[in-house]
Amino acid sequence: MSKKNSGNVHTVPNGSGWSNKVNGEVVSNHHTKENAVERGRSIARGNESEHTIHNRNGQIGQKNSYGNDPHPPKDKR
């Protein structure tokens, strides 16, 4: 992944499909949310960044962190 694509990943609705964006740029397009989430997760793991998954209405549905989490969980199980 190039340096300009090493940021947080957003999986967002895009017309009739889904896209993954890094730093505001589309890095992949998919027909289904499931495929977009899978690819977004892979990109975020490679970037060691956060993956934000949006719902069809654009609201944030889920967030996952794959690296240096600035707000780690407080419980130490």
Backbone as XML, in Angstrom:
<?xml version="1.0"?>
<chain id="A" units="angstrom">
  <residue number="1" name="MET">
    <atom name="N" x="0.855" y="-1.167" z="0.000"/>
    <atom name="CA" x="0.000" y="0.000" z="0.000"/>
    <atom name="C" x="0.900" y="1.228" z="0.000"/>
  </residue>
  <residue number="2" name="SER">
    <atom name="N" x="0.626" y="2.157" z="-0.848"/>
    <atom name="CA" x="1.440" y="3.362" z="-0.929"/>
    <atom name="C" x="1.246" y="4.234" z="0.303"/>
  </residue>
  <residue number="3" name="LYS">
    <atom name="N" x="2.190" y="5.129" z="0.537"/>
    <atom name="CA" x="2.144" y="5.979" z="1.718"/>
    <atom name="C" x="0.868" y="6.822" z="1.767"/>
  </residue>
  <residue number="4" name="LYS">
    <atom name="N" x="0.384" y="7.309" z="0.619"/>
    <atom name="CA" x="-0.821" y="8.133" z="0.620"/>
    <atom name="C" x="-2.060" y="7.328" z="0.987"/>
  </residue>
  <residue number="5" name="ASN">
    <atom name="N" x="-2.002" y="6.002" z="0.871"/>
    <atom name="CA" x="-3.139" y="5.150" z="1.209"/>
    <atom name="C" x="-3.000" y="4.514" z="2.587"/>
  </residue>
  <residue number="6" name="SER">
    <atom name="N" x="-2.099" y="5.040" z="3.420"/>
    <atom name="CA" x="-1.914" y="4.446" z="4.735"/>
    <atom name="C" x="-2.619" y="5.284" z="5.798"/>
  </residue>
  <residue number="7" name="GLY">
    <atom name="N" x="-3.947" y="5.266" z="5.761"/>
    <atom name="CA" x="-4.760" y="5.984" z="6.738"/>
    <atom name="C" x="-5.927" y="5.123" z="7.164"/>
  </residue>
  <residue number="8" name="ASN">
    <atom name="N" x="-6.860" y="5.736" z="7.882"/>
    <atom name="CA" x="-8.038" y="5.012" z="8.319"/>
    <atom name="C" x="-8.911" y="4.654" z="7.123"/>
  </residue>
  <residue number="9" name="VAL">
    <atom name="N" x="-9.594" y="3.524" z="7.226"/>
    <atom name="CA" x="-10.419" y="3.002" z="6.140"/>
    <atom name="C" x="-11.891" y="3.205" z="6.492"/>
  </residue>
  <residue number="10" name="HIS">
    <atom name="N" x="-12.665" y="3.715" z="5.536"/>
    <atom name="CA" x="-14.111" y="3.876" z="5.700"/>
    <atom name="C" x="-14.793" y="3.047" z="4.622"/>
  </residue>
  <residue number="11" name="THR">
    <atom name="N" x="-15.669" y="2.134" z="5.040"/>
    <atom name="CA" x="-16.503" y="1.374" z="4.112"/>
    <atom name="C" x="-17.832" y="2.112" z="4.041"/>
  </residue>
  <residue number="12" name="VAL">
    <atom name="N" x="-18.153" y="2.614" z="2.843"/>
    <atom name="CA" x="-19.308" y="3.504" z="2.676"/>
    <atom name="C" x="-20.181" y="3.072" z="1.502"/>
  </residue>
  <residue number="13" name="PRO">
    <atom name="N" x="-21.492" y="3.393" z="1.576"/>
    <atom name="CA" x="-22.357" y="3.119" z="0.425"/>
    <atom name="C" x="-21.972" y="4.032" z="-0.734"/>
  </residue>
  <residue number="14" name="ASN">
    <atom name="N" x="-22.096" y="3.481" z="-1.955"/>
    <atom name="CA" x="-21.708" y="4.234" z="-3.147"/>
    <atom name="C" x="-22.700" y="3.898" z="-4.253"/>
  </residue>
  <residue number="15" name="GLY">
    <atom name="N" x="-23.743" y="4.677" z="-4.367"/>
    <atom name="CA" x="-24.769" y="4.382" z="-5.371"/>
    <atom name="C" x="-25.434" y="3.057" z="-5.058"/>
  </residue>
  <residue number="16" name="SER">
    <atom name="N" x="-25.313" y="2.097" z="-5.952"/>
    <atom name="CA" x="-25.932" y="0.792" z="-5.723"/>
    <atom name="C" x="-24.958" y="-0.196" z="-5.103"/>
  </residue>
  <residue number="17" name="GLY">
    <atom name="N" x="-23.709" y="0.209" z="-4.851"/>
    <atom name="CA" x="-22.702" y="-0.682" z="-4.281"/>
    <atom name="C" x="-22.062" y="-0.090" z="-3.036"/>
  </residue>
  <residue number="18" name="TRP">
    <atom name="N" x="-20.828" y="-0.524" z="-2.792"/>
    <atom name="CA" x="-20.073" y="-0.104" z="-1.612"/>
    <atom name="C" x="-18.642" y="0.197" z="-2.008"/>
  </residue>
  <residue number="19" name="SER">
    <atom name="N" x="-18.036" y="1.143" z="-1.302"/>
    <atom name="CA" x="-16.646" y="1.532" z="-1.569"/>
    <atom name="C" x="-15.854" y="1.555" z="-0.277"/>
  </residue>
  <residue number="20" name="ASN">
    <atom name="N" x="-14.547" y="1.412" z="-0.424"/>
    <atom name="CA" x="-13.618" y="1.632" z="0.681"/>
    <atom name="C" x="-12.836" y="2.881" z="0.342"/>
  </residue>
  <residue number="21" name="LYS">
    <atom name="N" x="-12.766" y="3.792" z="1.312"/>
    <atom name="CA" x="-12.039" y="5.034" z="1.122"/>
    <atom name="C" x="-10.933" y="5.152" z="2.158"/>
  </residue>
  <residue number="22" name="VAL">
    <atom name="N" x="-9.794" y="5.652" z="1.710"/>
    <atom name="CA" x="-8.674" y="5.963" z="2.590"/>
    <atom name="C" x="-8.275" y="7.397" z="2.275"/>
  </residue>
  <residue number="23" name="ASN">
    <atom name="N" x="-8.219" y="8.220" z="3.293"/>
    <atom name="CA" x="-7.902" y="9.642" z="3.121"/>
    <atom name="C" x="-8.811" y="10.304" z="2.079"/>
  </residue>
  <residue number="24" name="GLY">
    <atom name="N" x="-10.080" y="9.897" z="2.048"/>
    <atom name="CA" x="-11.051" y="10.486" z="1.144"/>
    <atom name="C" x="-11.026" y="9.962" z="-0.277"/>
  </residue>
  <residue number="25" name="GLU">
    <atom name="N" x="-10.059" y="9.112" z="-0.606"/>
    <atom name="CA" x="-9.953" y="8.552" z="-1.961"/>
    <atom name="C" x="-10.489" y="7.122" z="-1.997"/>
  </residue>
  <residue number="26" name="VAL">
    <atom name="N" x="-11.255" y="6.804" z="-3.033"/>
    <atom name="CA" x="-11.767" y="5.453" z="-3.213"/>
    <atom name="C" x="-10.602" y="4.533" z="-3.585"/>
  </residue>
  <residue number="27" name="VAL">
    <atom name="N" x="-10.445" y="3.458" z="-2.798"/>
    <atom name="CA" x="-9.383" y="2.491" z="-3.091"/>
    <atom name="C" x="-9.933" y="1.162" z="-3.585"/>
  </residue>
  <residue number="28" name="SER">
    <atom name="N" x="-11.254" y="0.918" z="-3.378"/>
    <atom name="CA" x="-11.876" y="-0.291" z="-3.928"/>
    <atom name="C" x="-13.382" y="-0.111" z="-3.983"/>
  </residue>
  <residue number="29" name="ASN">
    <atom name="N" x="-14.014" y="-0.755" z="-4.974"/>
    <atom name="CA" x="-15.468" y="-0.749" z="-5.143"/>
    <atom name="C" x="-15.970" y="-2.184" z="-5.136"/>
  </residue>
  <residue number="30" name="HIS">
    <atom name="N" x="-17.187" y="-2.390" z="-4.586"/>
    <atom name="CA" x="-17.742" y="-3.740" z="-4.452"/>
    <atom name="C" x="-19.250" y="-3.712" z="-4.663"/>
  </residue>
  <residue number="31" name="HIS">
    <atom name="N" x="-19.794" y="-4.838" z="-5.076"/>
    <atom name="CA" x="-21.237" y="-4.952" z="-5.287"/>
    <atom name="C" x="-21.976" y="-5.165" z="-3.969"/>
  </residue>
  <residue number="32" name="THR">
    <atom name="N" x="-21.328" y="-5.841" z="-3.000"/>
    <atom name="CA" x="-21.998" y="-6.140" z="-1.731"/>
    <atom name="C" x="-21.242" y="-5.529" z="-0.561"/>
  </residue>
  <residue number="33" name="LYS">
    <atom name="N" x="-21.977" y="-5.237" z="0.505"/>
    <atom name="CA" x="-21.367" y="-4.698" z="1.721"/>
    <atom name="C" x="-20.411" y="-5.723" z="2.316"/>
  </residue>
  <residue number="34" name="GLU">
    <atom name="N" x="-20.791" y="-6.979" z="2.285"/>
    <atom name="CA" x="-19.953" y="-8.048" z="2.843"/>
    <atom name="C" x="-18.566" y="-8.065" z="2.196"/>
  </residue>
  <residue number="35" name="ASN">
    <atom name="N" x="-18.517" y="-7.984" z="0.878"/>
    <atom name="CA" x="-17.227" y="-7.976" z="0.181"/>
    <atom name="C" x="-16.433" y="-6.716" z="0.494"/>
  </residue>
  <residue number="36" name="ALA">
    <atom name="N" x="-17.121" y="-5.580" z="0.585"/>
    <atom name="CA" x="-16.446" y="-4.317" z="0.892"/>
    <atom name="C" x="-15.866" y="-4.341" z="2.301"/>
  </residue>
  <residue number="37" name="VAL">
    <atom name="N" x="-16.617" y="-4.874" z="3.261"/>
    <atom name="CA" x="-16.144" y="-4.957" z="4.642"/>
    <atom name="C" x="-14.924" y="-5.864" z="4.731"/>
  </residue>
  <residue number="38" name="GLU">
    <atom name="N" x="-14.969" y="-6.987" z="4.048"/>
    <atom name="CA" x="-13.836" y="-7.928" z="4.049"/>
    <atom name="C" x="-12.575" y="-7.259" z="3.503"/>
  </residue>
  <residue number="39" name="ARG">
    <atom name="N" x="-12.699" y="-6.564" z="2.384"/>
    <atom name="CA" x="-11.545" y="-5.883" z="1.789"/>
    <atom name="C" x="-11.085" y="-4.712" z="2.656"/>
  </residue>
  <residue number="40" name="GLY">
    <atom name="N" x="-12.032" y="-3.963" z="3.221"/>
    <atom name="CA" x="-11.698" y="-2.849" z="4.107"/>
    <atom name="C" x="-10.939" y="-3.316" z="5.334"/>
  </residue>
  <residue number="41" name="ARG">
    <atom name="N" x="-11.356" y="-4.456" z="5.893"/>
    <atom name="CA" x="-10.672" y="-5.036" z="7.047"/>
    <atom name="C" x="-9.230" y="-5.390" z="6.683"/>
  </residue>
  <residue number="42" name="SER">
    <atom name="N" x="-9.061" y="-5.974" z="5.517"/>
    <atom name="CA" x="-7.723" y="-6.349" z="5.056"/>
    <atom name="C" x="-6.824" y="-5.117" z="4.894"/>
  </residue>
  <residue number="43" name="ILE">
    <atom name="N" x="-7.373" y="-4.060" z="4.309"/>
    <atom name="CA" x="-6.606" y="-2.822" z="4.123"/>
    <atom name="C" x="-6.233" y="-2.220" z="5.475"/>
  </residue>
  <residue number="44" name="ALA">
    <atom name="N" x="-7.210" y="-2.167" z="6.399"/>
    <atom name="CA" x="-6.962" y="-1.590" z="7.721"/>
    <atom name="C" x="-5.913" y="-2.387" z="8.487"/>
  </residue>
  <residue number="45" name="ARG">
    <atom name="N" x="-5.944" y="-3.698" z="8.383"/>
    <atom name="CA" x="-4.922" y="-4.521" z="9.046"/>
    <atom name="C" x="-3.548" y="-4.239" z="8.462"/>
  </residue>
  <residue number="46" name="GLY">
    <atom name="N" x="-3.467" y="-4.112" z="7.154"/>
    <atom name="CA" x="-2.202" y="-3.810" z="6.506"/>
    <atom name="C" x="-1.673" y="-2.436" z="6.882"/>
  </residue>
  <residue number="47" name="ASN">
    <atom name="N" x="-2.583" y="-1.481" z="7.081"/>
    <atom name="CA" x="-2.204" y="-0.118" z="7.464"/>
    <atom name="C" x="-2.016" y="0.028" z="8.972"/>
  </residue>
  <residue number="48" name="GLU">
    <atom name="N" x="-2.448" y="-1.014" z="9.724"/>
    <atom name="CA" x="-2.513" y="-0.933" z="11.182"/>
    <atom name="C" x="-3.293" y="0.321" z="11.586"/>
  </residue>
  <residue number="49" name="SER">
    <atom name="N" x="-4.516" y="0.419" z="11.057"/>
    <atom name="CA" x="-5.339" y="1.611" z="11.260"/>
    <atom name="C" x="-6.746" y="1.225" z="11.707"/>
  </residue>
  <residue number="50" name="GLU">
    <atom name="N" x="-7.631" y="2.193" z="11.722"/>
    <atom name="CA" x="-9.007" y="1.977" z="12.125"/>
    <atom name="C" x="-9.883" y="1.734" z="10.899"/>
  </residue>
  <residue number="51" name="HIS">
    <atom name="N" x="-10.867" y="0.848" z="11.062"/>
    <atom name="CA" x="-11.818" y="0.534" z="9.994"/>
    <atom name="C" x="-13.201" y="0.955" z="10.470"/>
  </residue>
  <residue number="52" name="THR">
    <atom name="N" x="-13.797" y="1.915" z="9.777"/>
    <atom name="CA" x="-15.132" y="2.406" z="10.106"/>
    <atom name="C" x="-16.101" y="1.902" z="9.049"/>
  </residue>
  <residue number="53" name="ILE">
    <atom name="N" x="-17.137" y="1.204" z="9.504"/>
    <atom name="CA" x="-18.129" y="0.624" z="8.592"/>
    <atom name="C" x="-19.423" y="1.420" z="8.736"/>
  </residue>
  <residue number="54" name="HIS">
    <atom name="N" x="-19.864" y="2.016" z="7.636"/>
    <atom name="CA" x="-21.074" y="2.833" z="7.633"/>
    <atom name="C" x="-22.276" y="1.990" z="7.209"/>
  </residue>
  <residue number="55" name="ASN">
    <atom name="N" x="-23.460" y="2.404" z="7.658"/>
    <atom name="CA" x="-24.708" y="1.776" z="7.230"/>
    <atom name="C" x="-25.137" y="2.395" z="5.904"/>
  </residue>
  <residue number="56" name="ARG">
    <atom name="N" x="-26.172" y="1.859" z="5.301"/>
    <atom name="CA" x="-26.678" y="2.361" z="4.026"/>
    <atom name="C" x="-27.070" y="3.842" z="4.112"/>
  </residue>
  <residue number="57" name="ASN">
    <atom name="N" x="-27.537" y="4.289" z="5.288"/>
    <atom name="CA" x="-27.940" y="5.685" z="5.452"/>
    <atom name="C" x="-26.749" y="6.610" z="5.732"/>
  </residue>
  <residue number="58" name="GLY">
    <atom name="N" x="-25.536" y="6.060" z="5.774"/>
    <atom name="CA" x="-24.332" y="6.857" z="5.973"/>
    <atom name="C" x="-23.863" y="6.957" z="7.409"/>
  </residue>
  <residue number="59" name="GLN">
    <atom name="N" x="-24.707" y="6.568" z="8.363"/>
    <atom name="CA" x="-24.308" y="6.615" z="9.762"/>
    <atom name="C" x="-23.301" y="5.518" z="10.068"/>
  </residue>
  <residue number="60" name="ILE">
    <atom name="N" x="-22.444" y="5.777" z="11.060"/>
    <atom name="CA" x="-21.453" y="4.780" z="11.461"/>
    <atom name="C" x="-22.162" y="3.619" z="12.141"/>
  </residue>
  <residue number="61" name="GLY">
    <atom name="N" x="-21.895" y="2.416" z="11.657"/>
    <atom name="CA" x="-22.500" y="1.221" z="12.226"/>
    <atom name="C" x="-21.546" y="0.459" z="13.124"/>
  </residue>
  <residue number="62" name="GLN">
    <atom name="N" x="-20.253" y="0.529" z="12.808"/>
    <atom name="CA" x="-19.273" y="-0.260" z="13.547"/>
    <atom name="C" x="-17.884" y="0.316" z="13.324"/>
  </residue>
  <residue number="63" name="LYS">
    <atom name="N" x="-17.011" y="0.165" z="14.328"/>
    <atom name="CA" x="-15.614" y="0.580" z="14.203"/>
    <atom name="C" x="-14.729" y="-0.526" z="14.749"/>
  </residue>
  <residue number="64" name="ASN">
    <atom name="N" x="-13.619" y="-0.748" z="14.086"/>
    <atom name="CA" x="-12.635" y="-1.727" z="14.534"/>
    <atom name="C" x="-11.256" y="-1.113" z="14.389"/>
  </residue>
  <residue number="65" name="SER">
    <atom name="N" x="-10.379" y="-1.392" z="15.346"/>
    <atom name="CA" x="-9.031" y="-0.853" z="15.309"/>
    <atom name="C" x="-8.042" y="-2.000" z="15.141"/>
  </residue>
  <residue number="66" name="TYR">
    <atom name="N" x="-7.101" y="-1.839" z="14.223"/>
    <atom name="CA" x="-6.109" y="-2.875" z="13.930"/>
    <atom name="C" x="-4.697" y="-2.315" z="14.054"/>
  </residue>
  <residue number="67" name="GLY">
    <atom name="N" x="-4.386" y="-1.725" z="15.177"/>
    <atom name="CA" x="-3.054" y="-1.163" z="15.341"/>
    <atom name="C" x="-2.954" y="-0.385" z="16.616"/>
  </residue>
  <residue number="68" name="ASN">
    <atom name="N" x="-2.318" y="0.743" z="16.555"/>
    <atom name="CA" x="-2.159" y="1.584" z="17.727"/>
    <atom name="C" x="-3.476" y="2.283" z="18.024"/>
  </residue>
  <residue number="69" name="ASP">
    <atom name="N" x="-4.250" y="1.688" z="18.912"/>
    <atom name="CA" x="-5.551" y="2.233" z="19.278"/>
    <atom name="C" x="-5.352" y="3.382" z="20.261"/>
  </residue>
  <residue number="70" name="PRO">
    <atom name="N" x="-5.745" y="4.612" z="19.884"/>
    <atom name="CA" x="-5.570" y="5.738" z="20.797"/>
    <atom name="C" x="-6.481" y="5.653" z="22.024"/>
  </residue>
  <residue number="71" name="HIS">
    <atom name="N" x="-7.516" y="4.824" z="21.962"/>
    <atom name="CA" x="-8.449" y="4.650" z="23.076"/>
    <atom name="C" x="-8.675" y="3.156" z="23.319"/>
  </residue>
  <residue number="72" name="PRO">
    <atom name="N" x="-7.675" y="2.455" z="23.895"/>
    <atom name="CA" x="-7.822" y="1.023" z="24.098"/>
    <atom name="C" x="-8.903" y="0.738" z="25.160"/>
  </residue>
  <residue number="73" name="PRO">
    <atom name="N" x="-9.429" y="-0.477" z="25.160"/>
    <atom name="CA" x="-10.444" y="-0.836" z="26.162"/>
    <atom name="C" x="-9.868" y="-0.724" z="27.574"/>
  </residue>
  <residue number="74" name="LYS">
    <atom name="N" x="-10.692" y="-0.307" z="28.520"/>
    <atom name="CA" x="-10.223" y="-0.127" z="29.886"/>
    <atom name="C" x="-10.182" y="-1.434" z="30.674"/>
  </residue>
  <residue number="75" name="ASP">
    <atom name="N" x="-11.053" y="-2.394" z="30.325"/>
    <atom name="CA" x="-11.048" y="-3.654" z="31.066"/>
    <atom name="C" x="-9.845" y="-4.507" z="30.652"/>
  </residue>
  <residue number="76" name="LYS">
    <atom name="N" x="-9.160" y="-5.046" z="31.620"/>
    <atom name="CA" x="-7.946" y="-5.835" z="31.389"/>
    <atom name="C" x="-8.230" y="-7.310" z="31.663"/>
  </residue>
  <residue number="77" name="ARG">
    <atom name="N" x="-9.020" y="-7.938" z="30.839"/>
    <atom name="CA" x="-9.414" y="-9.337" z="31.035"/>
    <atom name="C" x="-8.255" y="-10.260" z="30.898"/>
  </residue>
</chain>
